[in-house]
Amino acid sequence: MEGKNDSKTNKKCSSKTRHGFYYQNQQYQTYPALLPPPFPLPPTTSLQLTTAIPPLIPQSHTYGSKTHLQDPWRQKPRRATPSETHVLVFPATKAPDGLRRITSSPNRVDNKVMAAVPLDRCQKPASNSQALVTTRRPDSGGTDGLLIPLLANHFLVRFDPSQQIFHYDVEISPHPSKEIARIIKRKLVEDNPDVFLGTVPAFDGRRNLYSPVEFQDDKLELFVSLLIPTAKSMLVGDSGIPQKQTHKLFRVNIKLASKLDGQDLSNYLSKEEESVRLPQDYLHALDVVLRESPSEKCIAVGRSLYSSSMGGIEDIGGGAVGLRGFFQSLRPTQQGLALNVDFSVTAFHESIGIIQYLQKRCDFLRDLSQRKMRGLAGEEKKEVEKALKNIRVFVCHRDTDQRYKVYSLTDETTENLWFRDRDGKDLRLVDYFKDHYNHDIQFRNLPCLQMSRSKPCYLPMELCVVCEGQKFLGKLSNDQTARILKMGCQRPRARKAIIDGVVGGAVGPTSGHHTTEFKLHISREMTQLYGRVLQPPKLKLGDGGQVTDLIPTRHDRQWNLLDSHVVEGARIERWALISFGGSAEQHSWVSKFINHLCHRCEQLGIFLNKSTVVRPHFEQIQVLNNVSVLESKLRKIHESASSKLQLLICIMEKKHRGYADLKRIAETSIGVVSQCCLYSNLTKMTSQFLANLALKINAKVGGCTVALYNAFPCQIPRLFGDDEPVIFMGADVTHPHPLDDFSPSIAAVVGSMNWPTSNKYISRMRSQTHRKEIIEDLSEMVGELLDDFYQGVNKLPKRILFFRDGVSETQFHKVLQEELQAIRAACSRFPTYKPTITFAVVQKRHHTRLFPNETMASVGPSFDKNIPPGTIVDTVLTHPKEFDFYLCSHWGMKGTSRPTHYHILWDENCFTSDELQKLVHNLCYTFMRCTKPVSLVPPAYYAHLAAYRGRLYLERLDSAAISGNTLFRAAPPHVVPLPKLSDNVKKLMFYC
């Protein structure tokens, strides 16, 4: 797959072009690469729906081989004048037997199959005031690789473009909860069929009502009397009979807000009119329609819906339960409108009394029911307050439908709480509950729950019950996380069966009658398509080993270093070891560990001195609890090495919160990279464990594991040259825990420093405004990385490839507008410097899943396996107009593989689909920490690791370091700056 010799490079490049079909890691009869042939669409209903779906094969697609597409791009494309149209037309080649080629379609002007590639497609730099437009797809998709039949969890949705949707604004008084609002809407429709003209509108539970017909009146005022279940009616008394219910009157005002036309969506999906924007209002209305029936039967959390009917409720410990459900979302794709449905699992608060909840949530309160006179110490109270903050509860001592949200705990215990009633009389709280409700408070030494910030509203804990259906927002423990992951870990065949069951099941999107009302038809079959499997690149290893280059040929694309050296082994002369905790027997393993690690490093071509500069230090685990003592211990070791320590290995008895302090002190105060491991891993000291440790150490101190045999100028000679350096950048922002409304967000940017190898990345990190996604100091960080690049390469990069992680689709435009301008501002610091920029968003948190199509894979046995590494999809499922693709570069060992979604927002470098896909795929083989391709392009992966390291710097154990209450605030939080990195480590991959 490597490119041919080019005048820009003196390196020899191997050239291999392979086309054909991919079945169970075997290559079958070779043919020119094809995009997906059409599959029979599900039969339409009797509603005479007008499909708004283009053919599965892009109209401009060519059935030519890769070489037909490459040659015209060898020359730099010139800009077309307004009066010119440059189109390259290639003849179609014969399609292989068994695959039907489209010879005509309603959207084609003739029966010819050809590719139209406009040469003038590069984006020009935009001025500050000019609005940026997301780049369009440069061609009809890539052609490299072997074809593989796939299924995707996208279900085709047919709609009638002539169907208007009438949007009504709904105001309910008094304002009810979302659940009660749905009951009100349902009763309104049942009691007033004439008003609603016999239709069943869709309602989002807030203010938006969507109807397939226009009501006779634009404004309606209706009244509903509901029998509201009270808190006590949910509980069963001694007689086993539920308590009484109460009637409540609601006023409902309905007003016509807008009329939505489906023709705009049809025009957008047809791709005939480039200027048509996606009609978000109509798409949102359809989304509400398809969620109407599931929302009445499930617990809605974001775009996911959860139900105990999908496998029951599982206790995961700590006051939390796991619930299975499904995600659904409408997406405009190349095949038309599609419903993305996926299996989902999340944690909820267990609906039990607050006392029982705290016994499960807090280890120090497990015996609370037996020790009713127990109080809370200072730190214990903080833990309880943190656990209960923002949880909704109901009370069980009186009849009420009211729900309360916990704001804080009272300063006084329940025993000592007094309040003033409406008559101005001071009452003791325990006496009040005895006199009014005949209830003796049992847990008098516990504080009460405070339900309001401004006025006193006290509720004793023992009278409160956690409301059902609340997503668990606390940080899950390691054990809870493992149980949730186990619930959600489904092999491809099982996951596919669950998704198919949802779509046609009793709680899924097709379970109600709304699809018929709005003239929608949802296919019950997953989308069938063809992907392509890219071949692995040839890798370069160290010269000292028996094997100096290889192509990973295993099914999982892993390779081993048993007979090989890393491509660049570091030389570590001065290093030390410190131990925290551990038994005397475990301490005795340390000398053996040092010998084995040094030997394994030697086998890998890494020099690790067999003698530490000082004898290993053995400290108690408690040292990690004291920041000042820990820093003095580490500084003493560093000074004993004449302040020239290259590496500090730390062995811990167990995982400890002091790990964050250790990293911060080592990398900011002292200036040494560290590598931590656990004593539990020293028991066996396997070759794999030692190799993994050695690779991480080598990367941190300046070495590198592997490189591409053919450097990038050889792979993409049209764009890259040895004397025209390129920098790969990655950026990510991590936000604090959902319950933390104080801590700043952390932004990190990394950049490659060693063109043309491009596998060493240094980082810059900044703290910024709480939960702000746009990187505030991006211009400064990019400028610093460009400075470092110039120092290393003696040139500024001609091209910048920027991979941005962690951005949702709703933020694409804002991120592009602000961050692209910030990058340009950084470049403007250098006179006359104007590099071309490609800006791509990298998404892992999506719900598109790809499955092997067992019905199409007629050759060879069928296994419940994941799709192979290198699987790429850039048709059918992707955006109708914009430049994006799905790439599964890794092998999924557990569960179902999740491909990474790459969406190119801006491209001044004029990449073709094949060029950029090959570049990203090959980069995934250069990750430092392992000998296999990773799921995320390394610049984005490293940025994520660097941002996580910056987060650790703020997680300090000494509370005096960060003043203020981390739970509650009345003003915007102050941004705590990150400590400055030591000069000794700032140019190393210490975060790796």
VOGU-468731 format. One record per residue (C-alpha): x, y negated, z negated. Coordinates in steps of 0.001 Angstrom, whole numbers, plus 500000, padded with zeros to 6 digits. Layout:
<rs>
XYZ ...
</rs>
This chain:
<rs>
500000500000500000 503006497690499779 503580494989502354 506143495065505169 509465493273505336 509063489549505614 511456486758506322 510734485209502966 512271488050501009 515369490189501245 513859493021499223 512871496199500968 509163496895500746 507527500200501385 504374500151503499 501546502625502974 498005502230504223 495493504890503221 491819504935503974 489281507632503337 487021508986500610 487812509448496945 486334512575495323 487698513845492016 491123512323492651 491487513974496040 491735512363499445 489504513767502124 489137513030505785 490589509612506546 488563506913508206 488744503153508473 487443501537505295 483690500998505256 481430498991503061 478277500617501712 475832502027504235 472197501292503498 470202503529501194 466443504009501452 464640501420499391 461840502493497061 458369502376498609 456558499099498269 453315498760496439 449987497980498044 450520494286497346 452259493731500694 455332492304499038 457747490283501087 461221491491500311 463837488852499683 466678491314500029 469508491186502577 470922494435503951 473441496302501811 476166495729504392 477151492048504610 476116490647507941 479606489553508881 481323492792507877 483710494497510253 484437498194510354 488036497496511289 491069498669509365 493103496507507083 495794495814509658 493223494203511927 492505491662509245 496038490868508160 497828489594511250 495729486480511876 496471485390508316 500239485526508731 500179481963509969 499128479197507680 495575478180508609 495229474672509934 492409472411508868 489464472390511226 488075469106512405 484366468478511994 483814469210515650 485668472515515580 484564475951514455 487270478576514034 485989482131513904 487952485334514174 485970488169515786 487115491763515585 485585494732517375 483765497326515324 485262500786515024 483379504022514986 481756504946511708 482563508380510265 480065511181510465 477569511273507637 477629507515507112 475003505571509005 475986502148510251 473441499382510467 473013498476514133 470213496008513653 468494494215510839 465868491506510429 468585489017509507 470923489665512442 470863487706515674 472085490679517697 473170494269517241 476903493607517111 478835494245513933 481641491772513459 483512489804510835 483434486047510859 486258484480508877 486428480681509002 489986479440508768 488974476173507141 487906477564503799 490590476305501396 489376473934498727 490861470491498607 491854468868495304 488905466922493944 489152463429492565 488196462631488997 484778461351490019 484059464050492582 481814466933491537 483456470320491944 481683473077493833 482479476704493032 484442478400495800 482590480598498269 483542484148499150 486351483952501756 485269486992503775 482831489878503760 484771491799501111 487970493794500852 488818496878502883 491803498388501047 491442501703499251 489549504966499412 485768504960499403 483973506341496378 480177506746496031 478866504994492936 475742504184491001 475302500893489152 472851500016486392 471253497355488594 467635497980489547 466313496260492641 463472493805492033 461139492909494885 459124489727494564 456683487832496712 458218484456497719 454717483037498239 453815483767494596 453710480519492646 454302480629488902 452595478014486747 454622476880483768 452673475648480737 454017473962477621 452566475429474408 452393473674471047 451081475618468033 450233473890464766 451141474724462061 454387475980463542 454479479797463240 457293482312463450 458071483824466827 456293487053465878 453131485260464745 453215483078467874 453054486205470043 450057487470468045 448336484106468548 448929484211472300 447630487777472528 444441486897470637 443899483781472748 443991485831475935 441684488491474502 439118485981473180 439165483595476165 439301485622479391 437383482925481289 439857480226480333 442814482304481520 440906483520484606 441317487157483650 445124487070483817 447664487949481132 450282485167481030 453835485796479859 455035483998476719 458542483555475322 457332483149471723 458335479493471597 456841476868473936 456878478403477407 453885480161478944 453944481439482537 450835482323484531 450433483783488048 447380481567488585 446588477953487778 444103477423484978 441029475313485692 442164472630483253 445690471202483068 445244470584479340 443666472984476872 443037472816473144 442103476100471484 441814477346467921 442706480765466580 441926482241463172 444314485038462343 444362487636459599 447969487130458513 449675489992456635 451116488621453419 454318489684451759 452403491866449312 450462493574452073 453722495062453262 454224496729449896 452168499564448477 450850499289444948 450354502020442386 447002502953443918 448577503397447345 446243500757448834 447795497712450576 447070494341449015 444773491745450590 445333489696453737 444547486022454343 442975484064457222 444854481142458731 443689478648461376 446041477587464183 445550474863466783 447031475632470207 447613472886472807 448465474098476328 449597471642479012 450698472243482602 454432471483482839 455389472474486394 454615474643489404 457432476975490414 457868478156493984 459435481530494814 460499480492498304 463538478668496917 464809481874495326 464151483773498538 466141481194500520 468994481347498029 469223485135498187 468995485222501977 472352483336502180 471102481519505252 471057478095503622 474347477287501923 473041474083500358 470236475802498410 470920475948494690 469843478808492484 466336477948491167 467022478625487508 463465477737486428 461887480377488649 464500482960487679 463930482199483984 460178482587484466 460647486030486029 462978486958483184 460310486040480613 457725488051482567 459903491168482520 460649490748478800 457009490227477805 456040493836477239 459341494981475624 459310491962473280 455971493037471841 457361496456470902 461013495737470081 463205493435468004 464685490823470316 468282489723469720 469525487453472484 469001489296475756 468872492692474026 465889494489472532 466090497131469814 463636499796468715 463653502654466234 461985504744468963 465349504967470735 467003507351468329 465896506079464932 467727503992462351 471135505047461042 472616503872457763 476140502581458400 476772501589454786 477281498240453093 473637497190453301 473558497539457085 471824499895459500 472505500649463149 469744500362465723 469804501413469365 468287499348472114 468849497995475573 470015494869477347 468163493478480347 468793490465482536 467850489364486037 470784488696488340 470964487331491874 473196489697493842 474143490438497424 471438493089497660 468826490664496337 467324490168492913 468410492914490507 467554493791486921 470671494693484951 469725497214482222 472237498668479783 472349500688476570 473097498637473459 473737499191469745 474019496639466975 473876496320463188 470945494920461198 470507494047457556 468736496852455740 465273495775454590 465528496481450872 465376494476447646 468187491984447090 469425493868444015 469680497140445938 471203495259448876 473975493804446708 474694497212445208 475413498495448713 477127495370450018 479495494598447133 481626497356445635 481900495575442290 478082495633441900 477433499318442603 476321499906439007 474221496733438793 470913498562438216 472395500211435118 473968496984433816 471097494515433947 472808492017431657 475843491775433953 476851488345435222 479089487194438059 482648485933437646 483999483101439807 485325485135442748 482447487600442494 479933484805442810 481675483522445940 481514486987447472 477799487347446681 477055483877448027 478916484672451227 477028487961451611 473577486387451169 473992483095453015 471426482591455813 469625485888455146 465837485594455400 463851487056452523 460235487329451393 458975487468447823 456943490252446278 455468488510443223 452723486553445031 450596486553448200 452304484516450904 453330484873454515 456247482513453984 459804483547454718 462789481885453105 466382481488454235 469034481722451517 471072478544451318 473218479196448241 473232480440444659 472327478320441667 475116477071439449 473272478246436328 472175481780435572 468465482627435705 468341482623431901 469465478975431739 467514477560434681 464946474804434072 462872472869436584 460341470053436568 456797470802437764 454474468427439637 453226466940436370 456766466031435327 456925468757432700 460211470650432219 459751474422432444 462103477286431793 462199479528434863 461943482878433050 458953481558431044 457295480288434214 457369483719435858 456100485371432671 453213482927432255 452135482690435906 452908486151437290 453252488293434138 456743489320435226 459670489684432847 462919488767434588 465302491694434139 468572490365435624 468773487173433609 472534486681433840 472546486579437617 472096483260439428 468919482616441415 468717482204445166 468593478546446198 466433478113449308 466948474424450020 469876472052450267 467982468931449177 465347470053446673 465226472759443985 463635475969445194 464726478863442997 463867482535443452 465092485317441136 467014487949443083 464924490847441809 461757489368443347 463225488986446850 463325491511449688 465457491283452830 463232490703455870 463305493378458539 464839492834461973 467729490527461079 470955491018462961 473882491638460625 476065488548460979 478624489451458354 481980490872459337 481624494636459604 484098496741457637 486344499200459431 484046502057458421 480913500219459588 482576499334462886 483562502956463440 479988504119462837 478506501520465197 481035502408467885 480205506083467460 476505505323467939 477228503402471129 479926505686472521 478142507594475285 479772509446478132 478727508303481623 476099510991482209 474457510427478812 474523506641479161 472991506863482618 470205509112481303 469443506636478488 469277503703480906 467052505603483330 464796506506480404 464531502857479351 463583501583482804 460725504050483170 459949504387479466 457317503134477049 459341500150475766 461185499186478941 460622496382481464 458127498421483514 455971499438480543 453377496648480817 451051495244483465 452852491952483961 454826493158486963 451544493740488789 450155490366487685 453167488538489111 453547490780492206 456858492300491135 458145495760491948 461098497217489998 462909500170491449 463193503137489075 466479504174490705 469930502782490034 471630500941492868 473630503228495154 476751501767496706 480305502500497725 483278501197495816 486921501432496757 489759502989494775 492968500990495116 496197502970495097 498617502404492203 501678500269492895 505236501569492882 506871500739489551 510467499878488771 512170501302485664 515608500858484142 518770501863486027 520121503915483112 517497506673483251 517180509651485554 513992508208487054 514343504609488191 511074504193490069 507740505987490261 504163505801491466 501677506827488732 499826509776490249 498035511226487215 494259510914487184 494490508367484359 497406506550486051 499581506891482943 503277507515483201 505835508611480623 509378507480479862 510830510853478880 513511510671481566 513408506934482062 514552503659480599 512579500460480256 513355498066483074 515070495642480668 516172496894477282 516879494410474520 520005494519472365 519168494228468656 522325493890466564 520981492237463420 517783493521461891 516317494369458499 513552496429456920 511200495636454048 508634497914452442 505433496912450621 503993499561448295 504307503269448867 505325506142446626 508856507290445838 508397510163448281 507338507778451030 510346505585450318 512554508592450915 511279508803454500 512664505389455418 516222506454456227 514905509266458450 512556506794460104 515436504429460887 517485507230462460 514574508510464564 513601505024465717 517161504156466719 517443507434468635 514124506877470437 515178503345471342 518420504708472766 516461507194474894 514426504292476274 517434502126477067 516970499824474062 519866499192471696 518851499126468029 521776499016465626 521738502114463423 522701499980460420 520507497200459060 522241493974458016 521079494551454424 519835497604452612 516075498188452992 514056496203450458 511271497979448563 508604495673447109 505277496233445404 502145495835447516 501097492992445193 503822490794446681 501530490353449697 499001488638447403 501370485798446492 502347483548449391 505237481767447658 506806485007446381 506413486627449798 508097483704451533 511021483736449092 511555487462449665 511556487085453447 513781484010453376 516298485804451183 516571488631453724 516960486146456568 519707484218454790 521583487421454014 521850487890457800 523404484411458132 520046483174459447 520590485140462648 518105487932462039 516592489216465302 513952491563463923 512215492377460650 510422495721460384 507758495823457664 506296499093456397 503061498823454406 501260501274452174 497916500249453691 496310497508455719 496401494318453685 495116490765454033 498630489573453326 499560490649456855 498356487243458054 500622485391455624 503563487596456565 503184486794460264 502739483074459650 505762482821457363 508010484883459632 507147483042462843 506775479465461590 508799479010458409 511674481453458903 511896482067462635 512072485824463106 509857488286464953 508405491100462887 506981494536463541 504618496118461023 503616499752460614 501969501952457981 503479504706455868 500695506987457066 502268506889460546 505643507910459154 504406511289457949 504762512966461345 506940510430463171 505897511720466576 507788510788469700 504706508919470972 504468506799467818 508153505942467953 507960505130471660 504979502813471144 506814501067468321 509952500729470428 508041499214473370 506438496581471148 509770495735469541 511478495484472919 508811493121474249 508931490903471169 512695490361471219 512969489571474926 513029492852476852 510398494204479225 508948497650479816 508218497868483522 508183495785486687 506641496137490112 509094497753492539 507991495413495285 507845491891493892 504981489591494739 506681487871497705 506899491294499297 503288492182498506 501664488963499726 504228487340502052 501593485068503581 501380483121500309 504371483995498138 508105483556498670 511229484057496558 512081480379496878 508488479250496275 507831480252492669 504386480960491250 503233480834487643 500496483083486265 498651481503483361 496051482888480985 493850481030478507 491407482025475786 489543480453472872 488652482417469749 485961481172467420 485549481785463687 483172484322462232 479448483565462803 478918482776459109 481960480476459004 480870476927459798 484131475336458725 487180476882460360 488450475507463679 488480477409466935 491853478517468280 492913477966471884 495898479713473450 497538479415476852 500298481681478157 502444481415481263 504815483723483132 508414482511483087 510429484868485329 509442484573488979 509278486740491063 509076489566488464 506480487631486462 506148489900483453 507415487709480592 504914485253479122 505436482596476504 502548480991474658 501177477756473286 498461477655470625 496320474866469201 493458474583466757 490491472551467942 486941471489467110 484825474146465451 483203476425468086 484145474227471032 484714476386474125 486439473797476324 490168473743475578 490883470285474171 494693470195474443 494927472136477695 496815469405479545 499477469223476840 499894473012476599 500091473497480384 502619470667480586 504831472351477985 504666475667479845 505599473954483121 508593472398481337 509689475827480112 509170477311483586 511370474629485133 514119475308482595 514081479010483431 513624478949487214 515051475487488043 511925474759490045 508357473875489331 505847476477490527 504379475846493948 501198477682492993 499315478080489725 497053481094489178 494970480419486086 492960483227484451 490420481930481929 488948484407479450 485829484154477311 483601481904479433 479914482652479944 478180481961483263 476284479007481817 479609477290481081 481260477863484468 480613474389485814 481665472548482645 484845474594482256 485773474048485887 485085470315485732 487096469654482584 489840472263482530 490825472027486190 491206468300485700 493327468945482595 495647471209484589 495987468522487255 496716465949484565 499524468175483254 500982468425486773 500809464653487238 503453464256484521 505962465331487161 506390462833490033 504909463935493405 504106467372491978 500827468761493365 500706472569493234 497815474527494670 495599476007491966 493436479110491776 491106479134488748 489474482464487894 487205483388484991 487721486854483503 484717488489481839 484627491670479754 481418490924477849 478985491817480587 476645494768481032 477342496059484527 478366499720484416 479492501934487275 478878505680487396 480109508347489814 477312509194492221 477091512955491722 474466513418494445 476747511871497059 479930513585495854 479103516824497659 482731517862497941 484282519377494849 482843520075491410 480903517445489482 482173516391486095 480975513968483455 483902511661484078 484400507933484263 485182506174487500 488913506378488354 491376503563487645 491559501116490508 487838501257491331 486734497955492806 483324496636493851 482917493363495716 479651493953497566 476013494705496718 476343493901492961 478309490695493284 477216487091493683 475309486306496896 477690483496497866 480497482994495383 483881484771495181 483749487511492550 484462491212492120 484404494006489558 487643495893488910 488035498924486651 491820499079486464 492025501438483470 490985504981482615 488120505272480129 489034507949477604 485948507450475440 482437506396476281 481726504735479621 484279502505481308 483454498814481483 484853497147484611 486239493642484304 484406490923486210 486611488372487974 484844485227489193 486972482774491168 485688479267490538 488361477383492483 490858478517495097 493243476156496867 495556479062497718 493123480579500243 493297484167498997 491530486843500966 489567489405498978 492177492118499559 495064489861498563 493623488686495270 492212492087494318 495548493772495004 497375491090493023 495143491454489965 495178495256490143 498967495432490348 499394492958487499 497435495346485263 500350497815485521 502848495335484019 501487495092480471 504370495314477993 502913497412475200 501987500606477019 502756502881479964 499376502729481663 497267500129483440 495189497952481141 491583496872481612 492301493135481608 494734491173483775 497811490622481513 497792486780481466 494271486845480007 495172489770477715 498225487960476335 496213484753475843 493711486748473776 496519488171471619 498098484737471167 494773483180470142 494269485985467639 497738485276466220 496832481618465826 493701482680463945 495893484693461548 497909481580460736 494805480017459165 493696483097457216 495749482320454121 495124483910450776 496000480868448648 492770478852448557 494666475662447764 496108475612451256 492767474680452789 490647472409450655 486890472232450811 484061474700450657 484289477116453582 480644478123453249 478767474857453277 479417471419454686 477453468217455218 479853466635457755 481752467957460794 484699470046459609 488214468706459712 490419470502462223 493317472079460337 496368472032462643 498308475208463226 501803475368461730 504551474688464247 506315477726465711 510003478145464970 512336477418467895 513754480945467458 510488482619468452 508532480133470581 510065481451473820 509544485099472884 506475487306473155 506176487459469358 502376487813469631 502595491008471687 
</rs>
